[in-house]
Amino acid sequence: MKKHNYSAGPCILPQEVFEKASQAILNFNNSGLSILEISHRSKDFVAVMDEARALALELLGLEGKGYQALFLQGGASLEFLMVPYNLMKIDGKAAYLDTGTWASGAIKEAKPFGETLVVASSKESNYTFIPKDYIIPTDANYFHCTSNNTIFGTQMKSFPETNVPVVCDMSSDIFSRTLDFSKFDIIYAGAQKNMGPAGATLVVVKEEILGKSGRNIPGIINYEQHISKESMYNTPPVFAVYTSLLTLQWLKNKGGIAGIEKENEAKAALLYAEIDRNPLFKGVVATEDRSTMNATFTLNNEAHQEIFDAMWKAAGISGINGHRSVGGYRASMYNALPIESVQVLVDVMKELEKSAQ
Ligand SMILES: Cc1ncc(COP(=O)(O)O)c(C=O)c1O
């Protein structure tokens, strides 16, 4: 039986994507060859890369606006390093918002490159909210933020107005909600949440901000080099790119980001309403900063844990244990998770309440 998969990432992808991707492993485009055994320079694969890059920009509404989409390797974690390498000037300065483990990972990687200013942090409260009152110095080379904090379950609902380039790690909420993406100069995301399997990283970059750091950037981490080679600087992660393309096509058929956003809001509303209604549970983070992708919650009384864990496992739910730094539970409701799975979890929470009476 297919599980109700709440994994935080790698995570659920659409069933039709799994089916089409499986078919391409056996016989890609009726070529008599597997997608895993053809050259990345072959006509068939170049078409995949070109379409994936174009569709990513189209879905974000960034076509023809001076942006390039790249499918790189090294995960979002390599972008923590590539961003300062490409953007921070020698003797320059960058501003960072510290909203969680991944944001602080990005800060750590930037430090060796120059002054890395943390404009605000919610670390003292174990990242249960998104800081809002902070000032971004006008002489910063860029401002870096994390739109969705996968581990803690917070999400930025608005972004600062600033004249410095804005860089955003959107690993865990890319393609999930409508935003004015043209306010960002670099968006990056590991594929393994809303886009595809682990192994590819989407980087969307506004070309005009590149080439200003004054650094001698090694080719493999130089955005300009990747752009000039049309995202084929070296062998790309072909299967991850192909599967990402299938997911982006699925998303387009569902009405794009605006279409999926409605479903994501309905799923999140259903679960958070139960967390707030049910006296046995409580949410972990500030209500106004709650993520639509990752809902973190705990039991009010740990005595119920054993029975609750047995109940959700019996209902076919998988992957809702919280991250070790938060505890409790984390329900990740990425694009491909159907609302029926959320209803199953809500029903189990209601059953627990009844059984505890
Ligand atoms: C928001 C965010 N940033 C960065 C990362 C690290 O991504 P990767 O493992 O692709 O390097 C993750 C992983 O879950 C994440 O959720």
PDBQT file of the ligand as one rigid body, heavy atoms in Angstrom, charges set to zero:
ROOT
HETATM    1  C1  LIG A 401      16.071  25.345   3.436  1.00  0.00    +0.000 C 
HETATM    2  C2  LIG A 401      17.184  24.392   3.145  1.00  0.00    +0.000 A 
HETATM    3  N1  LIG A 401      18.364  24.879   2.733  1.00  0.00    +0.000 NA
HETATM    4  C3  LIG A 401      19.391  24.058   2.466  1.00  0.00    +0.000 A 
HETATM    5  C4  LIG A 401      19.295  22.698   2.617  1.00  0.00    +0.000 A 
HETATM    6  C5  LIG A 401      20.482  21.820   2.294  1.00  0.00    +0.000 C 
HETATM    7  O1  LIG A 401      20.245  21.267   1.069  1.00  0.00    +0.000 OA
HETATM    8  P1  LIG A 401      21.210  20.186   0.396  1.00  0.00    +0.000 P 
HETATM    9  O2  LIG A 401      21.114  18.958   1.223  1.00  0.00    +0.000 OA
HETATM   10  O3  LIG A 401      20.636  20.058  -0.986  1.00  0.00    +0.000 OA
HETATM   11  O4  LIG A 401      22.584  20.743   0.383  1.00  0.00    +0.000 OA
HETATM   12  C6  LIG A 401      18.083  22.138   3.035  1.00  0.00    +0.000 A 
HETATM   13  C7  LIG A 401      17.933  20.685   3.189  1.00  0.00    +0.000 C 
HETATM   14  O5  LIG A 401      16.939  20.178   3.656  1.00  0.00    +0.000 OA
HETATM   15  C8  LIG A 401      17.004  23.016   3.315  1.00  0.00    +0.000 A 
HETATM   16  O6  LIG A 401      15.825  22.527   3.734  1.00  0.00    +0.000 OA
ENDROOT
TORSDOF 0
